[in-house]
Amino acid sequence: MKVLIATEKPFAAAAVKAMEEVLTAGGIEVAKLEKYTEKKQLLEAVADADGIIIRSDIVDAEVLDAAKNLKLVVRAGAGYDNIDLAAATAHNVVAMNTPGQNANAVAELVFGMLLFQCRNQFSGAAGTELMGKTLGLHAFGNVARNVARVAKGFGMEVYAYDPFLTKEQIESAGVKAVASIPELYKTCQYVSLHCPATKETIGSINYDLLKTMPKNACLINTARKEVIDEAGVLKLMEEREDFKYIADVKPAAADDFVAKFGTRVFFTPKKSGAQTAEANANAGIAAAKQSVGFLKEGIDKFRVN
């Protein structure tokens, strides 16, 4: 058995070493393709692999066609929209993610950006505090639960909505459940997005929804840029000088946002939520363990297709 670690943006060296140790101890040969610059290199490297571990790398039908022995692809991270799930299923390839491994890192970034923004990007001008403010969590998975934990430390009043969880499941984490998405936005001055990009959510964070938010509202997006209706947010911000937007997923219209609204917006130069040494290692090691578990014992607990 052979597992390819294919990363255009490599894991930290210590993480790679730990991953190799896990795979080797499981009786699996390790191959690496790091900092590759052409898809052709990936197609060649994956040709004889039984499994592949990726980060934000694209695994589509072309890659799967080239990987004649492939049985497994593991995305080291929570999101997996860089894997063509239908093509993977058609090729009898199991796709997995590693949920929860980056959760604390993303949650801490949410608050790093929140503090930066509510203190007027540390310009020296008087800002506002987070204590006593309302925070809404749109979806309540691993990252959102960590955001809630940190928010309670700041003394915020935390609400959450998740269509896949009961009121009791949400409130067992010490936050208030709301019955609908509109209720979440009407209730909360701050809303943090943690929903995936699906047919139902793409473009759903729009003008009509956001205009109902309270005065001095702020939208925080560390999820996917596709869920945002950018034209709608631009329109809203033109009408409401109190509205702010911060994101770890730079919008396509980022230049327009900055030109029109200056310090009312902030976007990280590149996606940074999982960019910590700890998250880097956690996700990679989890991917290695899951690869061993599946290839040796058929364990597919985190299968997503």
N, C-alpha and C positions, 0 to 999 in steps of 0.2 A: 504493500500500500504506500502511496505517495501523496503528500499534501503540498500544494504550492501556496506560498504566502506571496500574494501579488498586490503590491501597494505602490501606486504612483507617488503617493505621499507616505513615506515609510513610518512604521511604528518607531518609537524610541529604541535605541540599541539594547537597552536593558530588557525591554518588553519582548523584543525578538528573541533574545537569549532565553528568556523564560518560556516562551512559546515553543522554541526548539527543544527545550528540555522536556516539556510535557509530551510533545509529539514523539520524540525519540524514545522516551520511557514507555510509551504505548506501542512501541514496535512499528512506528511509521516513519518512512523516509521523508526528509524535509528538503524542499527546493524553494528558492527565493527569487523574486523578480521585484527589485526596488528601483524607484525613480525612473521607470521606463518612460519613453517619450513618444512611442508609436504603438498603436493597437496591434500591429503586426507582431511585436515582441511578445505581447500577451498571448496571442493566438498560437505562437510557437511554443511558449513555455507551458501552456496548459494542455498540450497535446497528449501527454501520457500521465496526467494527474488524476488521482482518484477523488481528491478533494481540493478545494481552493478556499483560502481565507482572504477576504478583501476588506477594504475600508470604504472609500467613496468611489471605488473603481466600478466601471460598468460591466455587468455580465448580461449580455443580450444573446439573441439567437445565433449570431455569428460566432461568438465565443463558445457557446454550447455545441455548435456544429463541429468546432475544431477540437473539442475535448471529448474524444471518443470513449475514454474510460471513466469520465466524470460521474460521480455518484452524489456529491455534496458540494454546496457552496454556502459558506458562512460569512455573513456580513458582521464584522466586528463593530457593533453599535446597534442602536435601536431601530432607526429608519432603514428601510430596505427597498425604497423605490428605485434604486440603481440596479436592481435585479429584475429581469423580465420573468415574472413568476409563471406566466402562461407557457413561455418557451421552456422554462426549467421543468415544468410538469410534463410537457410534451416529450422532453428528452429523458424522462424518468430520473431527474435530478432533484434531490431534496434541497430546499433552500431554508436557511435558518438565520435568525438574528441573535443578538446577545442582550436582551432587555435588562435594563437596570444598571448596567456597568458604568454608564456615563452620567447617571442621574444626578448625583451630587455635584459633579462638575458643572453641568448645565444650570442647576438650581443656583449655585453660587454666582454664575455669570449673570443670571437674571437680576440678582440683587446688586451686583457690581454696576450694571447698567442703570438700574433704578436709582441708586444713590447718586450716580454721576448726573443723571438727568434731573432729579428733584433738587439737587444743589446747583442747578444752572451750569452744569458741566464744569464745576469747580472754577467758575470765573471770578468768584469773590462777591458776586451779587447775592443778596439774601434769597435763600431757597425755602423749601418746606421739609417737614419731617414725615416719616412713614408711620410712626406710632399713631394708632387710632384710625388710620385710613382703611378703606375697603379694598380688598384684593380678590378678584375673580379668577378662577382657574378653569379655562375652557378645555375640558378633558382632564381626567384624574388618574393618569398612569404613574409610572415610577418617577419621572421627572417632577410632575406636578405635586406628588406627595412630598418630595424633598423641598420643593418651593414652599409648600404649606408649613413644613417643619421650621424652615428658616423664618418665614413670615411671622409665625407665632412668637419667635424670639424677638422680633421687632415690635411686637405688640399690635400687629395688624389684625383686622377682622376679616377672616378668610371664608370665601364662598367657592363652591365648585359645582360644575355640571358635567355629567358624563352619561351618555345614553345607554351605556353598557353596564352601568352599576346601579344598584338600588340606593335609595336614600340612606338606609341603614349602613350599607358598605361605605359610603362616603363619610357619613357622620361618625363612624367608628374611628376615623382618623383625626377627629377633633375639629372638623370644619363643617360649615353649614351647607347643606345641599339645597339647590334650587331646582325648580321643576322644568325649566326650559332655558334655551339659549337667550331669548330676549330678556327674560328675568335677570339673568346673570349680568348682562350689559347695562340694564337700567339701574341695577343695584350698586355696581362697583365702579369706583373712580379709576382703579387700575385693573386691567385685564391682561393676563398672561396666557398666551396660546400654547397648547400642548397637543393639539389634534393632528392626525396624519393628513397627508394630501390624498384624498379619495374622491370618487365621483361626486359624493355628497358634499364634501367640504371645499373643493377647489372653487375659489372666488366667493366663498360664502361670507367672509368678513368684509362687509360692504357698507356703503353709505347709510342705507336705511337702518342697519343694525348699530353702527357706531354713533350715529347722531343722537341716539337715546341715552348715551352715557352721561353721567353727572358732570358738573362743571369741573374744569381742570383735570379732565380725563387723560389717561396715558395708556396706549396699547403697547404691549411688549410681545415680540415674536421671536422665539427661539425654536420654532417648529419648522414649517416649510413656507417659502415665499408664495407658493402657488395658492395657498388658502386665502391670500389677500387680493381683493379687488382694488388694484392700485389706483385706478381712475377715481373710484369712489372715495378712497382715503384722501387723495389730492383735493377733490371737491370739498370734502368735509373740512379739511384743514384750512382751505381758503375762506370758508364761512365761519369757522370757529377758531379764534386766535388763542383759545385756552387749551386746544387739543395738541397732544404730543405723541410722537411715534418713535419707538426705539426697537431695533431688531438686530439679531445675530445672523439673519439671512437677508443680505443686501437686496433691496428691491431692484427690479429691472429699471425703474424710473428714479433711481437713487439721485442722479444729478439734478433732476427736476425738483425733488423733495428738498435737497440741500439749498438749491438756488432760491427757492420760494420761501422756505421756512427756517433756514439757518439753524440755530441751536434748539429749535423745537423738535428736531429730529436728530437721531444718532444711529449710525449703522457701523458695525464692526467691519474692518477692511476685508476680512475673510471669515468664514464660519469658525467660531472659536469655542463653542459650547463644550466640546469634548477634548479640547486641547489643554489637558493637564497631564503631568507625568503619571498620576495615579489612574486616571480614566484610561489613558493610553494603554497602560499595562493591564488593567482589569479587563478591558474588552478583548484585548489580544489573547490573554491567557484563557478567558472563558471560551473564545472561539476555538482555541487549540484543544481544550478539554472536550468541547462538544464534538469536535472532529474525531477524536479518539473514541468517544462514546458511541457515535453513530457507525463509524467504519469498522469498529471491532465488535460492537454489541447491538447495533441497530437502534440505539436510543435516539428518538427524534422529538424530544420534549419541546424544543423551541422552533419546530417546523412552521413555516409561514405560507407554504403552498400546498 
